[in-house]
Amino acid sequence: MSSPNDLAKQQAFVQRTLEERNIRFVRLWFTDVLGFLKSVAIAPAELENAFAEGIGFDGSAIEGFARGSESDMLLKPDPATFSILPWRTEAPGAARMFCDITMPDGSASPSDPRNVLRRTLDKAAKMGYTCYTHPEIEFFLFKSQPEKGVAPVPVDQGGYFDHTPAVVGHDFRRQAITLLEAMGISVEFSHHEGAPGQQEIDLRYADALSTADNIMTFRHVIKEVALEQGFYASFMPKPFTDHPGSGMHTHVSLFEGENNAFYDASAEFHLSKIGRSFIAGILKHAAEMTAITNQWVNSYKRLQGGGEAPSLINWGQSDRGALVRIPMYKPNKENSTRIEFRSPDSACNPYLAYSVMLAAGLKGIEEGYVLEATPNAAPLPANLNEAIVAMEGSELIRQTLGEHVFEFVLRNKRAEWQDYRRQVSAYELDRYLPVL
């Protein structure tokens, strides 16, 4: 959290920029429990009051926030997240800030995903750690908006790293990256992924809260650029049976001050005891957290569908199908020592996903978990129901999310599973109707 003095400086910067850049609309962004972006626009004249007191709204109208009897909530804009929206080029312009959700008494809302992650990061800080993350975000570009009963058509037939005139993703990625960098979000790599129409853009390392904010911004920017170019972008984990799904492999490291806590010059893979215990924590609690990192029915079609998606609770250095991979150490790059957590998909709620991942790793450090070889690795949950059952009995996930979010997620996912189970699929009709 910023100090009062820093906060005042940030607020003054925001108000000065609004005036200098002729910004007429300030969009206050926040995220519901399922990871969908929400917003309300206010006039610049209202911003001083928003900073001081917050903007009231009906929390019961937001998925997972509150019951009708306790609906009053406040949006408190975070000036550190201020950015002008570069795709709103007409004058007057528009800007956005992410918000923290508070109750009328000023306490943090237990249903705010941003607050859930902040609590976990506070715990890490008390242990002496700062958590840095770097996501590799995959998604699909389709030729048109989705229509019920109509198969999506990818914008190209390209494959991994393809660079041909027929691949339209070059121009798309260039425009998307230009907008992201205009908003202060640094991009490290971008390329065509393995499936037709599939793209990957990797964000640079940042602290975990900034990364989660950046992912939410990223998903919105990608959809904006797609619409502008006449396409449709989707973060659905597995839209095609015969092609790989879209993951969000996340590289993670812990720092103690300026030093990488995962680095040990004398250890195997140059990975410290802290790093090994962190991995052991993720592996031990992997099944419990899967309903958060892979929260949709469709997520399990990716996990069980091959294409280097992890299906087992294992780890390795060179195995790109492993749940946790240790990237190869580069000489004189101690600060880049990290692990790669490969199960999250790009449709998860990044605040909650990073909360449970970090909580599991920290638990491993606290309890001194020992990282062992995984030749006979247990499977990850094979479907959403198995993930729900694993999460239900997890004290760690309950504590990390808080009672309110934990119970809401369970209720929501049980309903989704029941709805899915009763549907008659195209597979069943095609396979059974002609012969039965």
C-alpha positions, 0 to 999 in steps of 0.5 A: 500500500502507498504511504499517505504522502505518496497517495496524496501525490498520486491523487494530485497527479491524476487530477492534474492530468485529467485537466491537462489532457482534457479527460471527460470520463473517468472509468472506475474498473473492478472485477467480480468473483468470476473474473469479469471486468466491471466499470462505472464512469464518473465525471472528473468533478466527482473524483475528489469525492471518490478518492476521499469517500468512495463511490457507492454502488449496489454490491448485491447486483455484482456476481458474488459480492453481497446479499440484498440485505447487505448490498451497500459498498464503495468503490475506492479508486487506486490512483497508482493504476491511473491510465488514459485509454489510448483507443479513445482517441476522440476529444474529450478523452477517457481514462481508467483506474482500478478500484478497491471495494470497501464496506461503508465503515471503510473496511475492505470488502471480503468479496473483492478479488483484489483484496483477496490477493492483497491479503495473501501478498501481505502475508508474503511480506510479513514472511519477508517476500515480494512476489513477482509474476510473468504470464504467458497469455494465449487466446484465439482470434476468430473471423466473426462474433460467436453464433449459437450452434455455429462452429467458430472460424479462426482468422488463419491456419497458422501454427507455432511461430508462423510468419507468413503473409496469410497470418493476420495476427502480425498486425493485430498483435502490433496494434494490441501491444502498442495500446498496452504499452501506451497504458504502461504495460510492458510486453516481452514477447508475442507470436502465433501459437500452435493452433489456427488463429491462436496468439500468445503475448507475454507480459513482463515481470511485475509484482503479483498485484500489478500483474493481475491488474495488467491481465484484466487490462490485457483481456479488455484491450485484446477484445477492443482491438479485435472488434476494431479489426472486425474479428472476435477474440476469445480466452475460452480455454479449449474452443477446438477438440483437435487443437491445443487450448489456451493457457496462462503459464505463469513464471513466479519468483520470490524476492527478499529485498534485492535478492532472489529467494529462489536462487542458490549457486550450489544447488541442483538447477540453482534452485534454493531450498525455499524455491523447492519448498515453494514448488512442493507446496504447489504440488501438495495443494494443486488439486485443491486450487484447480477449481480456481486456476481452471474454473470453467467446465471447458477448462478441463477439456484443455487439461485433459486434451494434450497439447503440453497442458498439464494433467498430472501433479508433477514437476521437471526441468525440461518437461513442458507438460509438467505442472511445474517447470523449472526454466533452465538457469542462465549464467549470471542471471541469478535474478531470473531464477524462477518456476513456471506454474502451467495449469492456469488458463487465460479465462481464470480470475487472475487475482484469485488464481495468484492468491491460491498459487502463492498461498500454496507455495508459502505454505510449503515454505512455512511447513518446510515441505520437501520436494520429491521426484514425481515418477508416479504423479497423481492426476489433476482433477479430470473435470470441474466436479472433481475439482469442486470436491477437492476444493471443498475439503481444503482449509488452505483455500478456504482461509486464502479466499475467505469464507464469503468468496470460498462459499460463493465459488463453490455454489457457482461451480456446483450450479455450472456443473449441474447445468453442464451435466444435463445438456445433450451434446452434439457429440451424443447426437452425432454418435448415438442418434444414427445407430440407436 
